[in-house]
């Protein structure tokens, strides 16, 4: 079921720290992501729906080069506060902003070479998921000089859902 930005904000403002209790089912998929996304070669990472910053802390501490930068965005004020606190020790390498729900993302100098939306697309409408992918592709274009020609699948299982969105079956 898709959530409106307001619904997502309210839910995650209440849920807060409990998000980290979801590690029992998230960690296996995140482990696959870490194993296959070539983070040691990344210079810049943008994460939509950064939550408590748990994944970002892992990336910054163990996966990314020492000079790589990270920007996380979350619609929840509670989550952005938790993420900022967790990432404080990484200094200027890590920034967290509050998303406004418009699916417009900041473009870094040189673009972002990694876009993450872990367990996010299953919460978005198909339209918002496609808008998020389009915004990410614009940022990739800034880094690579072009937008790859892609044919995206139709339907609510939005493209670029890595790791795969969970289902409620």
C-alpha positions as CSV (number, residue, x, y, z in Angstrom):
1,X,0.0,0.0,0.0
2,X,1.4,3.4,-1.0
3,X,1.7,6.1,1.6
4,X,1.3,9.8,1.0
5,X,4.3,11.9,2.1
6,X,2.3,13.0,5.1
7,X,1.4,9.5,6.1
8,X,5.0,8.4,5.8
9,X,6.2,11.3,7.8
10,X,3.7,10.7,10.6
11,X,4.4,6.9,10.7
12,X,8.2,7.3,10.8
13,X,8.1,10.2,13.3
14,X,6.3,7.7,15.7
15,X,8.3,4.6,14.8
16,X,11.7,6.3,15.2
17,X,14.3,4.1,16.9
18,X,12.2,1.0,16.5
19,X,13.3,1.0,12.8
20,X,16.6,-0.6,13.9
21,X,14.7,-3.5,15.3
22,X,13.9,-4.5,11.7
23,X,17.5,-5.6,11.1
24,X,16.5,-9.2,11.5
25,X,15.0,-9.2,8.0
26,X,16.8,-6.2,6.4
27,X,20.4,-7.3,7.0
28,X,20.5,-10.2,4.6
29,X,19.3,-8.0,1.7
30,X,21.5,-5.2,2.7
31,X,24.4,-7.6,2.8
32,X,23.7,-8.5,-0.8
33,X,23.6,-4.9,-1.7
34,X,26.9,-4.2,0.0
35,X,28.5,-7.2,-1.8
36,X,27.4,-6.2,-5.3
37,X,27.2,-2.4,-5.5
38,X,30.9,-1.6,-5.7
39,X,30.9,0.9,-2.9
40,X,34.7,0.9,-2.6
41,X,34.8,2.6,-6.0
42,X,32.1,5.2,-5.1
43,X,32.9,8.9,-4.7
44,X,29.4,10.0,-3.6
45,X,26.2,8.4,-2.4
46,X,22.7,9.7,-2.1
47,X,20.2,7.7,0.0
48,X,16.5,8.4,-0.2
49,X,14.8,7.3,3.0
50,X,18.0,7.2,5.2
51,X,16.0,6.3,8.3
52,X,18.2,6.1,11.4
53,X,21.4,6.2,9.4
54,X,22.3,2.6,10.2
55,X,23.2,1.7,6.6
56,X,25.0,5.0,6.1
57,X,27.2,4.4,9.2
58,X,28.2,1.0,7.8
59,X,29.0,2.5,4.4
60,X,31.1,5.3,5.8
61,X,32.9,3.1,8.3
62,X,33.6,0.0,6.2
63,X,32.7,0.3,2.5
64,X,33.3,3.8,1.1
65,X,36.7,5.4,0.5
66,X,37.8,7.8,3.1
67,X,37.1,10.8,0.9
68,X,33.7,9.7,-0.4
69,X,30.7,11.8,0.6
70,X,27.2,10.8,1.7
71,X,23.9,12.6,1.6
72,X,20.8,11.1,3.2
73,X,17.3,12.4,3.0
74,X,14.2,11.4,4.9
75,X,10.8,12.8,5.2
76,X,10.6,12.2,8.9
77,X,12.0,14.7,11.3
78,X,12.6,12.0,13.9
79,X,14.6,9.9,11.4
80,X,16.7,12.8,10.2
81,X,17.6,13.6,13.8
82,X,18.5,10.0,14.6
83,X,20.5,9.8,11.4
84,X,22.4,13.0,12.1
85,X,23.3,11.9,15.6
86,X,24.5,8.5,14.3
87,X,26.6,10.0,11.6
88,X,28.0,13.0,13.6
89,X,31.4,11.3,13.9
90,X,31.9,11.3,10.2
91,X,32.0,15.1,10.0
92,X,31.6,16.8,6.7
93,X,31.6,13.5,4.8
94,X,28.0,12.8,5.9
95,X,25.0,15.1,5.6
96,X,21.4,14.4,6.3
97,X,18.5,16.6,5.1
98,X,14.8,16.5,5.5
99,X,13.0,15.6,2.3
100,X,9.9,17.5,1.4
101,X,8.1,14.7,-0.5
102,X,8.5,16.3,-3.9
103,X,11.0,13.8,-5.3
104,X,13.4,16.6,-6.2
105,X,16.9,15.8,-5.0
106,X,20.0,17.9,-4.7
107,X,22.5,17.3,-7.4
108,X,26.1,17.2,-6.1
109,X,29.0,18.8,-7.8
110,X,29.8,16.0,-10.3
111,X,26.6,14.2,-9.5
112,X,26.0,11.2,-7.3
113,X,27.5,7.9,-8.4
114,X,25.3,5.8,-6.1
115,X,21.6,6.2,-5.4
116,X,20.1,4.1,-2.6
117,X,16.4,3.7,-1.8
118,X,16.4,0.6,0.5
119,X,12.9,-0.5,1.5
120,X,11.5,2.7,0.2
121,X,9.8,2.0,-3.2
122,X,7.3,-0.4,-1.6
123,X,6.0,2.6,0.3
124,X,5.7,4.9,-2.7
125,X,3.0,5.2,-5.4
126,X,4.2,4.0,-8.8
127,X,4.2,7.7,-9.9
128,X,6.4,8.8,-7.0
129,X,8.8,5.8,-7.5
130,X,9.2,6.7,-11.1
131,X,9.8,10.4,-10.2
132,X,12.5,9.2,-7.7
133,X,14.2,7.2,-10.4
134,X,14.0,10.1,-12.9
135,X,15.6,12.4,-10.3
136,X,18.3,9.9,-9.6
137,X,19.0,9.5,-13.3
138,X,19.4,13.3,-13.6
139,X,22.1,13.2,-11.0
140,X,23.8,10.2,-12.6
141,X,23.8,12.2,-15.9
142,X,25.6,15.0,-14.1
143,X,28.3,12.5,-13.1
144,X,28.4,10.5,-16.3
145,X,27.5,13.1,-18.9
146,X,24.5,11.2,-20.2
147,X,21.3,9.5,-19.1
148,X,21.3,5.8,-20.1
149,X,18.5,4.7,-22.4
150,X,16.3,2.5,-20.3
151,X,13.0,0.8,-20.8
152,X,11.4,0.7,-17.3
153,X,8.9,-2.1,-16.5
154,X,5.3,-1.0,-16.0
155,X,3.4,-1.5,-12.7
156,X,3.8,-0.6,-9.1
157,X,7.0,-2.7,-8.6
158,X,9.1,0.5,-9.4
159,X,12.4,0.1,-11.1
160,X,15.6,0.3,-9.2
161,X,14.2,-1.4,-6.2
162,X,17.4,-2.7,-4.8
163,X,17.2,-4.7,-2.6
164,X,13.8,-6.0,-3.9
165,X,10.8,-4.5,-2.2
166,X,9.3,-6.7,0.4
167,X,5.8,-8.0,-0.1
168,X,3.0,-8.5,2.3
169,X,2.0,-12.0,1.1
